[in-house]
Amino acid sequence: MEQYNIIITPDAEDDLNEIDDYITYVLLAPSIAKEYVSSIKQKLLSLEKSPQRYRLVEDEPWYSRGVRRMNARNFAVFYSVLEEYKEVYIQNVIYQKRDLNRILMDIEQMRNDP
């Protein structure tokens, strides 16, 4: 079984940093923040093998772009697979109880604005 290279995009890295900051500075639990973010990153690394095991996002434009979703702790992880290069691009890590479609649309709009 081939292994895929996991690439965490700057947006996803920002998301992970925001999770860490929130738990550290708002909830005042820095040791829990480190463990929590580490746990999410371990789940991301599990995509090295069989990243297609998670379903495609059903909504457009993400479906036609091949964006997939998996859950890690209380977060939705959105990623895409470039099969020809054996690469997995982690795009965003978003708290599951938020309005995910609206947030994805906002992110899309920000990417398209000059």
C-alpha positions in Angstrom: 0.0 0.0 0.0 1.4 3.3 -1.0 1.8 6.2 1.4 0.6 9.7 0.8 2.5 12.9 1.7 0.4 15.1 4.1 0.6 18.8 3.4 -1.0 21.2 5.9 -1.9 24.4 4.0 -1.4 27.8 5.6 -5.2 28.1 6.2 -5.3 24.8 8.1 -2.2 25.7 10.0 -3.9 29.0 11.0 -7.0 26.9 12.1 -4.8 24.7 14.3 -3.1 27.7 15.8 -6.5 29.3 16.6 -7.6 26.1 18.3 -4.4 26.1 20.4 -4.8 29.8 21.2 -8.4 29.4 22.2 -7.8 26.5 24.6 -4.6 28.1 26.0 -5.7 31.7 26.5 -9.5 31.6 26.7 -10.0 28.3 28.5 -6.7 28.8 30.3 -5.6 25.2 29.7 -2.3 25.2 27.9 -1.4 21.6 28.6 -4.8 20.4 27.3 -4.3 22.6 24.2 -1.1 20.9 23.3 -2.6 17.4 23.8 -5.7 18.4 21.8 -3.9 19.8 18.8 -1.5 16.9 18.9 -4.4 14.5 18.8 -5.9 16.3 15.7 -2.5 16.2 14.0 -2.2 12.5 14.6 -5.6 12.0 12.9 -4.4 14.1 10.0 -1.3 11.9 9.6 -3.6 8.8 9.5 -4.5 10.0 6.0 -1.1 8.8 4.8 -2.9 5.5 4.1 -6.1 5.3 2.2 -7.2 9.0 2.3 -10.1 8.2 0.0 -11.8 6.3 2.8 -13.7 9.4 3.8 -16.6 10.7 1.7 -16.6 13.6 -0.6 -18.4 16.7 0.6 -21.8 16.6 -1.0 -22.2 20.4 -1.6 -20.9 22.3 -4.6 -18.4 23.6 -5.4 -16.5 21.3 -3.1 -17.9 18.0 -4.5 -16.6 18.7 -8.0 -13.3 19.8 -6.6 -12.9 16.4 -4.8 -12.9 17.9 -1.3 -13.4 15.3 1.4 -14.3 15.5 5.1 -13.2 13.6 8.1 -13.8 14.3 11.8 -11.0 14.8 14.3 -12.1 15.3 17.9 -14.8 18.0 17.7 -13.6 19.3 14.4 -14.3 18.8 10.7 -11.2 18.4 8.6 -11.6 19.3 4.9 -8.9 18.0 2.5 -8.3 16.9 -1.1 -6.2 14.2 -2.6 -3.9 14.6 -5.6 -3.7 11.0 -6.6 -1.1 11.5 -9.3 1.4 12.9 -6.8 0.2 10.9 -3.8 -0.4 14.1 -1.8 -3.1 15.0 0.7 -3.8 18.7 1.2 -5.4 19.6 4.5 -7.4 22.7 3.7 -9.3 23.6 6.8 -10.0 22.4 10.4 -13.4 23.9 11.6 -15.3 23.3 14.8 -18.2 20.9 13.9 -21.0 22.8 15.7 -20.5 25.9 13.6 -22.3 26.5 10.3 -19.8 24.7 8.1 -21.4 25.6 4.8 -21.4 29.3 5.6 -17.8 29.2 6.8 -16.7 27.4 3.7 -18.5 29.9 1.5 -16.8 32.8 3.5 -13.4 31.2 3.0 -14.1 30.7 -0.7 -15.2 34.3 -1.0 -12.0 35.5 0.8 -9.9 33.5 -1.6 -11.6 35.0 -4.6 -11.3 38.6 -3.4 -8.3 40.6 -4.6 
